[in-house]
Amino acid sequence: MNILTEYLTFAKNHPKLFINPSQGGFTILLTEDEIRQVEQSLEEKLNAKGLPTEWAQVGIVYQDQYGMILRDAVRFPGGALGTYIRFIGNVDSGPSAIVLPLYQGQVLLVRRFRHATRTWHLEIPIGLGVKGLSGEENARRELAKEIGATISHLILIGKLEEGPGSTANPAELFFVNVEAYGDINKHEGITGIIQVAVPEFERMIRESEITDSFAIIAFLYAKLRGLV
């Protein structure tokens, strides 16, 4: 199966990922003739710039057990043709669980190493959901896995897209009161747990000591609800 055939089969099996707007927006082209037209046009442009012409190829350009990268042929709102890259998470997983945990009135942060930035960050627990589990079950599972936590109270406080500019992955935000916590998951790059009072947490955001966008967004949701 070639890259385009595999791509068109995937699109047929997952139509919700290829919905086009009634007007405006970027229209995904799914007929082979239209796709070949886009590829040929882009190949000529890349070739003229001395760039690899395979960058014009439409299809599933990379995939592994965590997800795939698609290069779609699109028609832009002004009528121009081109391609657009997006990341699709594992279609067999559920929404990510993003958890703002409070223990005795203080926010729990994990110190985690991130491969992409090659450094450590202060974050709140987050993980990919397991398909078939509820959001609450995924949140409990993530806290137990990352910091060995047990929970006394948990509520859903919001939903968001992880990065709509490049991915369609959804996420659910939870506010949690933690009864106890213990072992950290060193395999996931976690090296410690820090308890931070709410005023100190706000100062750390203000002074960019906390740069984890999910921690900042979850805290905002919780504050707007009067939970912190």
N, C-alpha and C positions, 0 to 999 in steps of 0.2 A: 504494500500500500504506500503510494507516494505521499508527500507532505500535504498536497492540496486535497487529495481524496480523503485522507485522515481528518483534515480540518473540516471539510464539508460534511462528513459523517458525524463529527462531533457537534457541528452546528445543528444538524437535523435532530440529533438526540437530546440537545439542550437548547430548545428554542427560546427560553426565557433570557438566555445570555446574549441573544442576537436580536432583541426587539428594537425596532427603529421608531423614532418619534414621528408623530403625525406631521409635524412641520418643524423646521429648524433642526439644530443638532447635527451630529455626524451620522450619516446613513451608511450602514454596513452593506457592502455589495456581495451577493452570494451566488451569482451565476458565474459559470466558468469563463464565459466570454468577457464579462465586465472585469473580472479579476485579472485575466491575461492582459487586458488593455492597460490596467493600472500597473501591472508588473513591467510591461514593456516600456511604458512612459518613464517609470522610475529608474529602470535599468539604464536608459539613455542618459538621464540626469546624473546618476552615480558614476557611470563610465566617463562622462565628460569631466568629472571632478577627480578622477583617478581613484575612486572608492570601490570597494567590493560590490559587484552587481548582485550577489546573493542576498544583500540587504533589502532587495526589492521583493523577495519571495514571500508570498502570502501563505499563511498556514500556522501550524503548531511548530514554532521554531525551537522550543525547548520544553521538556517535561521530565518530572521525576515523581517520587511518591508524595511530595508536598504540594505540587501544583504544576501549572504550565504557563508558558508565555505565548500569547497569540499575536500574530501580525495580521491585522484585518485590512482589507481593501475598503476604503471609505470615500464617500462623496461629501465634501465639506459644504457648509451652508451657502457659500458663494458659488458652488457648482464645480470647484476644482476637485480633481481626483488625487488620491494619495494613499498612504498607509498609516496605521496607528497601532502602537504596541500596547498591550495590557496584560496584566497578570491575573490568572484565574486560580484561586486556591483549590485544594483537593475537593472535588464535587461531592465526595462521600463524607465530608466533615460538616459540622454545624457551625453556627456563628461563634466567633471568638468570645470568650468571657473575660471582661476587664473588671477587676475587683478593687474597690477602695476599702481596705480593712482598717477598722479602728479597734484598738485594744486599750481598755481603761481610759478612753477619751483621747488617745493619741493615735496618730496615723502610723501604720506599719509600712516601712519602705524596705525593699530588698536592694542590695548592692549587687548588680549583675554585670558580667562582662558581655559585650556585644561584638560579634565577629565583624559586622559591617563597619563599625567605627574604630575597632581595635582598641577599645578602652572600656572603663567601667562607668555605669550610670546608676543613679538612684531612681527606682521605678516602683510601681505597684504591680502585683501579680497579674499576669495576662497569659492566656493560652488558647489554642485552637479548640473549638468545641467538638465533642464527639457526636456524630449523627445518631439520632434516636434518643439522646438524653435531653432533658429539659434544660433551659438556660440556668435555672437554679442548681440543677445537678452538676452541670459543667462548672459553675462557679465554685461549688463545694469541692469538686474533684480537683480543680486547679489549686485552691488554697491548701488542700491536704498534700498535694504532690509537691508544691514549691516550698512551703514553710511548715508543714505538719500541723496545720491549724484545725481546730474545732470551732464551730460557729454557734452563736446563740440567737442571732437575728440576721436576716438577709432580705433585701428588697431590690427589685429592678428599678433603676433610676433613669434609664435612658437607652437610646440606641443610636448608632452612628455607622458610617462607612469608614473603614480604616484609612483609605486613601483614594478617593474617587477620581483623582487625576490619572491613576495608573492601575487600580484594581477595583473589583466589585465586591470585595470581601466585607460582609457585614459583621457587626460586633454588638454585644449587649453589655451595658454598664451596670454594675451592682455595688450597693453599699452594704457593708457587712460589719457586725459587731463580733469580734473574736473572743472566745472564752479562754483559749490557750493556744500556744504555738510552740514548735520545737525544732525538729530536724530540717535543715535546708537542703535543697536539691543541688548538690555541687555539679552534677552532670549538666545542668542547664546554665552553668556559669554564675550561680549565686554564691557569694562569699560571706554574706552576713545579712542580718535583719536589724533595722534601726527604728526605734520609737521616736516620733517627732510630735511635739505639741502643735496644735493647730496654728497658733500665731507664728511659730517657728517655721512651719510648713509653708505658710503664706510668704514669709520673708525669703525663704529659699527659692520659691517660684519667682518672686519679684527680682531677686538678685541672680537669677539664672543658675542657681546651684542645682535645681531640679529642671531638667529640660525634656523629660519624658512627656510627650504630648498627651498620652492616655491618662497619666496621673493628673495633669492639669485639667483636662476636660472632665474627668470623673469628679474631681474636687469641685469644679464649677457646678456641675449638676447637683451634687450633694448640698452645696451651699445654697443654691437657688431653692432647694426643697426644705431648707432649714434644718438639715441633718448635722451640719458641723458649724 
